Amino acid sequence: MSEEIKRGDLVRDNDPRMPNRVLGVIGFDHKGRAIAATRDGRIKTRISLERIFTDGKARKYGFNRVEALR
């Protein structure tokens, strides 16, 4: 993680089993994890901030920040 992740950022799942899965960061917990949800709010998950990358490099694991909600 090179830049700070903020509430409202969108993150894309890099797992090849989950193509096109994009989650929005809706908050943070006290253990250093982002709380993220799908746009319709049906799926919520916690993601370690260490697994969210902002450098734009292609990976097969973790999440990449793609943009911020406007």
C-alpha positions, -999 to 999 in steps of 0.1 A, spaced: 0 0 0 16 32 -11 -12 58 -7 -38 62 19 -71 44 13 -101 66 21 -138 61 26 -155 61 -9 -126 46 -28 -134 17 -51 -113 -14 -50 -111 -42 -76 -106 -78 -66 -76 -93 -84 -86 -129 -77 -91 -146 -111 -121 -165 -96 -139 -132 -90 -137 -113 -123 -150 -78 -123 -157 -77 -85 -156 -41 -75 -163 -30 -39 -166 4 -23 -149 12 9 -176 23 34 -155 25 66 -127 11 87 -125 -11 118 -102 -8 148 -80 -37 135 -67 -19 105 -91 -33 80 -113 -16 54 -150 -25 54 -162 -27 18 -194 -35 1 -208 -41 -34 -226 -11 -49 -260 -27 -41 -249 -33 -5 -257 -70 -5 -221 -82 1 -200 -67 28 -165 -78 37 -134 -67 57 -101 -63 38 -67 -58 54 -53 -25 43 -20 -44 35 -39 -62 7 -51 -30 -10 -26 -17 -35 -25 18 -50 5 15 -73 -14 2 -104 7 -29 -108 -10 -60 -121 -13 -88 -95 -32 -121 -90 -39 -114 -54 -53 -87 -32 -72 -56 -44 -62 -26 -65 -77 9 -59 -94 19 -92 -111 52 -84 -131 71 -58 -169 75 -56 -180 109 -66 
